[in-house]
């Protein structure tokens, strides 16, 4: 795969120095109003003029192994999966380690879909391609939650977005509440979240509470 590349940044009218710094380092910056995660990614993809696309978020970073692997990729696949590790309060979480996701792909092959509770929700989007997908060594470091408060804020935002596109009922909510208990125990004990101490239990608890929260908010919004 060619070493040369160009950097394209889609900025949702930020108020800090993002645009100034990015343009000062030679990046192409496109500014537009925020219309959702999937919309923003599809907008960015439509502006790509290179044969390959590597898409990362502002809170993600390539480690040295992954960076070198991307440069050395032979290009025989249609896309490449990377292993992502997400940090919470400064530490990597067992529940969020080695998550395999497609991030490097032939531009014309990229397909984006939501894996949210509702397919119409503009969150939890994943890339895929119809062809061959290989794995790359290294890690995509995801610094999404520097504090517990930042986690709760994102939790509230995402469940709001999903609930707006989700149909609910008392029966569905009750079913999700039961599943949440089972899921918490599974994440804490089987997946080993308890080994990460209070951080792991915090993540396991709120991860288990995600779906019932979506259905609760959707039910409250139901006329």
C-alpha positions as a LaTeX table, in Angstrom:
\begin{tabular}{lrrr}
\hline
Residue & $x$ (\AA) & $y$ (\AA) & $z$ (\AA) \\
\hline
Unk1 & 0.00 & 0.00 & 0.00 \\
Unk2 & 1.43 & 3.44 & $-0.87$ \\
Unk3 & 2.98 & 5.35 & 2.03 \\
Unk4 & 1.71 & 8.72 & 0.82 \\
Unk5 & $-1.63$ & 9.92 & 2.16 \\
Unk6 & $-3.79$ & 12.97 & 2.68 \\
Unk7 & $-5.65$ & 13.97 & 5.83 \\
Unk8 & $-9.33$ & 14.94 & 5.71 \\
Unk9 & $-11.06$ & 16.25 & 8.83 \\
Unk10 & $-14.81$ & 16.83 & 9.15 \\
Unk11 & $-15.40$ & 19.44 & 11.84 \\
Unk12 & $-18.86$ & 20.09 & 13.31 \\
Unk13 & $-18.27$ & 23.82 & 13.72 \\
Unk14 & $-16.05$ & 23.38 & 16.78 \\
Unk15 & $-15.26$ & 26.42 & 18.91 \\
Unk16 & $-11.68$ & 25.55 & 19.84 \\
Unk17 & $-8.53$ & 25.69 & 17.67 \\
Unk18 & $-9.19$ & 22.38 & 15.85 \\
Unk19 & $-9.58$ & 23.94 & 12.41 \\
Unk20 & $-6.64$ & 26.31 & 12.83 \\
Unk21 & $-4.29$ & 23.58 & 14.02 \\
Unk22 & $-5.42$ & 21.03 & 11.43 \\
Unk23 & $-5.05$ & 23.40 & 8.49 \\
Unk24 & $-1.72$ & 24.58 & 9.84 \\
Unk25 & $-0.49$ & 21.01 & 9.56 \\
Unk26 & $-1.70$ & 20.57 & 6.00 \\
Unk27 & $-5.00$ & 18.80 & 6.57 \\
Unk28 & $-8.08$ & 19.47 & 4.47 \\
Unk29 & $-10.89$ & 20.59 & 6.78 \\
Unk30 & $-14.59$ & 20.53 & 5.94 \\
Unk31 & $-16.99$ & 22.26 & 8.32 \\
Unk32 & $-20.69$ & 21.55 & 8.58 \\
Unk33 & $-23.47$ & 21.36 & 11.14 \\
Unk34 & $-23.73$ & 18.17 & 13.19 \\
Unk35 & $-26.45$ & 15.87 & 11.83 \\
Unk36 & $-25.51$ & 12.58 & 13.45 \\
Unk37 & $-22.66$ & 10.09 & 13.48 \\
Unk38 & $-23.66$ & 8.10 & 10.42 \\
Unk39 & $-24.42$ & 11.22 & 8.40 \\
Unk40 & $-21.02$ & 12.72 & 9.31 \\
Unk41 & $-19.12$ & 9.58 & 8.32 \\
Unk42 & $-20.92$ & 9.19 & 5.02 \\
Unk43 & $-20.31$ & 12.86 & 4.28 \\
Unk44 & $-16.62$ & 12.37 & 4.99 \\
Unk45 & $-16.42$ & 9.24 & 2.84 \\
Unk46 & $-18.01$ & 11.05 & $-0.10$ \\
Unk47 & $-15.22$ & 13.65 & 0.08 \\
Unk48 & $-12.38$ & 11.10 & 0.03 \\
Unk49 & $-10.41$ & 11.12 & $-3.21$ \\
Unk50 & $-7.89$ & 8.38 & $-2.39$ \\
Unk51 & $-8.27$ & 4.68 & $-3.20$ \\
Unk52 & $-8.09$ & 3.71 & 0.46 \\
Unk53 & $-9.76$ & 5.21 & 3.52 \\
Unk54 & $-8.55$ & 5.01 & 7.12 \\
Unk55 & $-11.25$ & 6.43 & 9.36 \\
Unk56 & $-10.54$ & 7.30 & 13.00 \\
Unk57 & $-12.24$ & 9.53 & 15.54 \\
Unk58 & $-10.77$ & 12.50 & 17.36 \\
Unk59 & $-10.40$ & 10.46 & 20.58 \\
Unk60 & $-8.54$ & 7.58 & 18.90 \\
Unk61 & $-4.84$ & 7.02 & 18.29 \\
Unk62 & $-2.79$ & 4.42 & 16.41 \\
Unk63 & $-0.06$ & 2.68 & 18.36 \\
Unk64 & 3.30 & 2.27 & 16.62 \\
Unk65 & 2.65 & $-1.35$ & 15.60 \\
Unk66 & $-0.67$ & $-0.55$ & 13.97 \\
Unk67 & 0.73 & 2.53 & 12.25 \\
Unk68 & 3.55 & 0.49 & 10.71 \\
Unk69 & 1.16 & $-2.32$ & 9.77 \\
Unk70 & $-1.09$ & 0.10 & 7.89 \\
Unk71 & 1.86 & 1.45 & 5.94 \\
Unk72 & 3.05 & $-2.08$ & 5.15 \\
Unk73 & $-0.36$ & $-3.55$ & 4.26 \\
Unk74 & $-0.17$ & $-5.37$ & 0.91 \\
Unk75 & $-3.57$ & $-4.15$ & $-0.32$ \\
Unk76 & $-4.70$ & $-7.64$ & $-1.33$ \\
Unk77 & $-7.78$ & $-7.44$ & 0.89 \\
Unk78 & $-10.76$ & $-5.16$ & 0.37 \\
Unk79 & $-10.57$ & $-4.03$ & 3.99 \\
Unk80 & $-8.59$ & $-4.53$ & 7.19 \\
Unk81 & $-9.78$ & $-5.00$ & 10.74 \\
Unk82 & $-7.95$ & $-3.41$ & 13.64 \\
Unk83 & $-8.05$ & $-4.28$ & 17.34 \\
Unk84 & $-9.43$ & $-1.42$ & 19.42 \\
Unk85 & $-8.91$ & $-0.99$ & 23.16 \\
Unk86 & $-11.03$ & 1.57 & 24.99 \\
Unk87 & $-9.84$ & 3.35 & 28.12 \\
Unk88 & $-11.95$ & 4.40 & 31.10 \\
Unk89 & $-10.58$ & 6.81 & 33.70 \\
Unk90 & $-7.08$ & 6.36 & 32.32 \\
Unk91 & $-7.02$ & 2.56 & 32.18 \\
Unk92 & $-7.77$ & $-0.01$ & 29.46 \\
Unk93 & $-10.85$ & $-2.10$ & 30.22 \\
Unk94 & $-11.02$ & $-5.88$ & 29.77 \\
Unk95 & $-14.54$ & $-5.54$ & 28.37 \\
Unk96 & $-13.25$ & $-3.16$ & 25.73 \\
Unk97 & $-10.03$ & $-4.88$ & 24.71 \\
Unk98 & $-9.29$ & $-6.40$ & 21.30 \\
Unk99 & $-12.59$ & $-5.27$ & 19.75 \\
Unk100 & $-12.15$ & $-6.12$ & 16.07 \\
Unk101 & $-13.53$ & $-3.43$ & 13.78 \\
Unk102 & $-13.08$ & $-2.46$ & 10.13 \\
Unk103 & $-11.38$ & 0.93 & 9.81 \\
Unk104 & $-9.13$ & 0.64 & 6.74 \\
Unk105 & $-10.93$ & $-0.15$ & 3.49 \\
Unk106 & $-11.06$ & 0.47 & $-0.22$ \\
Unk107 & $-12.99$ & 3.71 & $-0.48$ \\
Unk108 & $-15.51$ & 2.55 & $-3.07$ \\
Unk109 & $-16.29$ & $-0.60$ & $-1.04$ \\
Unk110 & $-17.13$ & 0.96 & 2.32 \\
Unk111 & $-20.62$ & 0.29 & 3.71 \\
Unk112 & $-21.86$ & 1.91 & 6.93 \\
Unk113 & $-24.68$ & 0.58 & 9.08 \\
Unk114 & $-25.96$ & 1.00 & 12.62 \\
Unk115 & $-25.85$ & $-1.80$ & 15.18 \\
Unk116 & $-28.02$ & 0.14 & 17.61 \\
Unk117 & $-31.29$ & $-1.08$ & 19.15 \\
Unk118 & $-33.03$ & 0.51 & 16.17 \\
Unk119 & $-31.54$ & 0.50 & 12.67 \\
Unk120 & $-32.74$ & 4.10 & 12.29 \\
Unk121 & $-30.61$ & 5.39 & 15.16 \\
Unk122 & $-27.56$ & 7.49 & 14.25 \\
Unk123 & $-25.22$ & 5.76 & 16.72 \\
Unk124 & $-23.06$ & 2.63 & 17.11 \\
Unk125 & $-22.14$ & 2.63 & 13.44 \\
Unk126 & $-19.83$ & 0.00 & 11.95 \\
Unk127 & $-18.00$ & $-0.25$ & 8.62 \\
Unk128 & $-18.10$ & $-3.33$ & 6.41 \\
Unk129 & $-17.20$ & $-4.36$ & 2.88 \\
Unk130 & $-18.62$ & $-7.13$ & 0.69 \\
Unk131 & $-15.19$ & $-8.59$ & $-0.08$ \\
Unk132 & $-12.14$ & $-9.99$ & 1.71 \\
Unk133 & $-11.25$ & $-8.65$ & 5.16 \\
Unk134 & $-7.87$ & $-9.28$ & 6.81 \\
Unk135 & $-6.58$ & $-8.39$ & 10.28 \\
Unk136 & $-3.74$ & $-6.01$ & 11.12 \\
Unk137 & $-1.47$ & $-6.25$ & 14.18 \\
Unk138 & $-1.31$ & $-3.44$ & 16.68 \\
Unk139 & $-3.93$ & $-1.52$ & 18.61 \\
Unk140 & $-6.27$ & 1.41 & 18.01 \\
Unk141 & $-6.27$ & 3.26 & 21.33 \\
Unk142 & $-9.64$ & 4.77 & 22.22 \\
Unk143 & $-9.59$ & 7.47 & 24.91 \\
Unk144 & $-13.32$ & 8.04 & 25.04 \\
Unk145 & $-14.00$ & 8.28 & 28.78 \\
Unk146 & $-11.42$ & 10.24 & 30.82 \\
Unk147 & $-13.84$ & 10.47 & 33.78 \\
Unk148 & $-16.94$ & 8.73 & 35.10 \\
Unk149 & $-18.86$ & 11.94 & 34.43 \\
Unk150 & $-17.85$ & 11.87 & 30.76 \\
Unk151 & $-19.11$ & 8.28 & 30.54 \\
Unk152 & $-22.46$ & 9.22 & 32.06 \\
Unk153 & $-22.81$ & 12.21 & 29.73 \\
Unk154 & $-22.16$ & 10.04 & 26.67 \\
Unk155 & $-24.46$ & 7.35 & 28.03 \\
Unk156 & $-27.25$ & 9.91 & 28.37 \\
Unk157 & $-26.63$ & 11.33 & 24.91 \\
Unk158 & $-26.55$ & 7.97 & 23.16 \\
Unk159 & $-29.62$ & 6.58 & 24.92 \\
Unk160 & $-31.50$ & 9.77 & 24.03 \\
Unk161 & $-30.60$ & 9.31 & 20.37 \\
Unk162 & $-31.52$ & 5.64 & 20.32 \\
Unk163 & $-34.78$ & 6.06 & 22.22 \\
Unk164 & $-35.96$ & 8.65 & 19.70 \\
Unk165 & $-35.80$ & 5.95 & 16.99 \\
Unk166 & $-37.05$ & 3.01 & 19.10 \\
Unk167 & $-40.54$ & 1.66 & 19.70 \\
Unk168 & $-41.17$ & 0.51 & 23.26 \\
Unk169 & $-43.83$ & $-1.04$ & 25.47 \\
Unk170 & $-44.13$ & $-2.07$ & 29.14 \\
Unk171 & $-43.54$ & $-5.69$ & 28.11 \\
Unk172 & $-40.35$ & $-4.89$ & 26.19 \\
Unk173 & $-39.05$ & $-2.78$ & 29.06 \\
Unk174 & $-39.73$ & $-5.53$ & 31.61 \\
Unk175 & $-37.93$ & $-8.06$ & 29.42 \\
Unk176 & $-34.90$ & $-5.79$ & 29.07 \\
Unk177 & $-34.76$ & $-5.21$ & 32.82 \\
Unk178 & $-34.49$ & $-8.96$ & 33.42 \\
Unk179 & $-31.84$ & $-9.34$ & 30.73 \\
Unk180 & $-29.86$ & $-6.48$ & 32.26 \\
Unk181 & $-29.33$ & $-8.43$ & 35.49 \\
Unk182 & $-28.09$ & $-11.47$ & 33.59 \\
Unk183 & $-25.87$ & $-9.34$ & 31.38 \\
Unk184 & $-24.28$ & $-7.55$ & 34.33 \\
Unk185 & $-23.38$ & $-10.86$ & 35.99 \\
Unk186 & $-22.00$ & $-12.16$ & 32.69 \\
Unk187 & $-19.86$ & $-9.09$ & 32.10 \\
Unk188 & $-18.64$ & $-8.92$ & 35.68 \\
Unk189 & $-17.89$ & $-12.60$ & 36.25 \\
Unk190 & $-17.50$ & $-14.37$ & 32.91 \\
Unk191 & $-15.91$ & $-11.52$ & 30.96 \\
Unk192 & $-13.79$ & $-10.53$ & 33.94 \\
Unk193 & $-14.88$ & $-6.93$ & 34.46 \\
Unk194 & $-14.59$ & $-7.44$ & 38.22 \\
Unk195 & $-10.82$ & $-7.83$ & 37.77 \\
Unk196 & $-10.66$ & $-4.16$ & 36.76 \\
Unk197 & $-11.99$ & $-3.15$ & 40.18 \\
Unk198 & $-14.53$ & $-0.39$ & 40.54 \\
Unk199 & $-13.87$ & 0.79 & 36.98 \\
Unk200 & $-14.74$ & $-2.59$ & 35.56 \\
Unk201 & $-17.88$ & $-2.95$ & 37.67 \\
Unk202 & $-18.95$ & 0.59 & 36.74 \\
Unk203 & $-18.59$ & $-0.20$ & 33.03 \\
Unk204 & $-20.29$ & $-3.59$ & 33.39 \\
Unk205 & $-23.24$ & $-2.08$ & 35.29 \\
Unk206 & $-23.90$ & 0.77 & 32.87 \\
Unk207 & $-23.30$ & $-1.44$ & 29.84 \\
Unk208 & $-25.97$ & $-3.79$ & 31.17 \\
Unk209 & $-28.29$ & $-0.85$ & 31.85 \\
Unk210 & $-27.97$ & 0.55 & 28.32 \\
Unk211 & $-30.83$ & $-1.27$ & 26.56 \\
Unk212 & $-33.39$ & $-0.93$ & 29.38 \\
Unk213 & $-32.56$ & 2.78 & 29.57 \\
Unk214 & $-33.24$ & 3.13 & 25.83 \\
Unk215 & $-36.58$ & 1.34 & 26.13 \\
Unk216 & $-37.52$ & 3.31 & 29.25 \\
Unk217 & $-36.86$ & 6.64 & 27.54 \\
Unk218 & $-38.72$ & 5.48 & 24.44 \\
Unk219 & $-41.70$ & 4.44 & 26.56 \\
Unk220 & $-41.79$ & 7.81 & 28.31 \\
Unk221 & $-41.82$ & 9.51 & 24.91 \\
Unk222 & $-44.68$ & 7.30 & 23.64 \\
Unk223 & $-47.93$ & 9.33 & 23.41 \\
\hline
\end{tabular}
